Amino acid sequence: MSFFDDLAARIEAADSVVSVGLDPDLARLPEEVRDHDLPRWAFNRRVIDATHEHAAVFKPNAAFYEDADGWRALRETVAYAHGKDVPVLLDAKRADIGNTARQYADVLEYADAITVNPYLGEDALQPFLSQEAAGVFVLCRTSNPGGMDFQHLELAAYDRRLYEHVAERAAGWNDEYGNVGLVVGATAPEELEALRNRVPELPFLVPGVGAQGGDAEAAVQYGLNDEGVGLVNSTRGIIFAGEDSPEWARAAGEAARRLKERLNEHR
């Protein structure tokens, strides 16, 4: 089965399109996990225990694991999530050429999906795209304000903006490889709608609903494809919902449940 087949099954089983981001910022971890051999893993395990029944996917961001202990924590996290029957999407935004791209793509030996940067073009993404069982989410219209610096540039030759061109190229890659989605932020709902109309078949990963205050209704209405497959991500709004509270894990679980119910109102 492909990642998106597995994801569709997980969405149905959990009745959820929530992506729980796992970004264990060492400066914000609770005291009770800081003395652990792998504090990021200890934190993630508690979060997974509290949230897995509400999660369609777990999404660790590679930036929070890029040291020796961090990679160990990440592998433990992925294995534990799989033990809860929840797939893992690694938010790494990778892309490069030649052998470097092939090395980056090796992470898909244990993660189920990855985010990639399309700026270097198809040859830089081919090592990811060619792994048919994996999901590949292409950055398209991101939720940060600076995304407009390049993503909104008009392409006169194509009569569209750059992010729209990225979406159409990604749809073409999906026609060939069958494993492509898009990253489209919830902070620009009109553009989210326009992209859905342009590429109705692609699943979207929609960040920005939590701490960034994106539009939850639009995230669901336009983030899911015709088959109801897509993801709406929250990270800090879930994993740090109970920051400085002794009941921090329970607070994370409650935050995930509330987001699931809020999103399900619009499904």
Summary of the structure (lengths in Angstrom):
residues: 267
radius of gyration: 17.6
end to end distance: 24.6
largest distance: 57.3
contacts: 944
relative contact order: 0.15
helix: 52%
strand: 16%
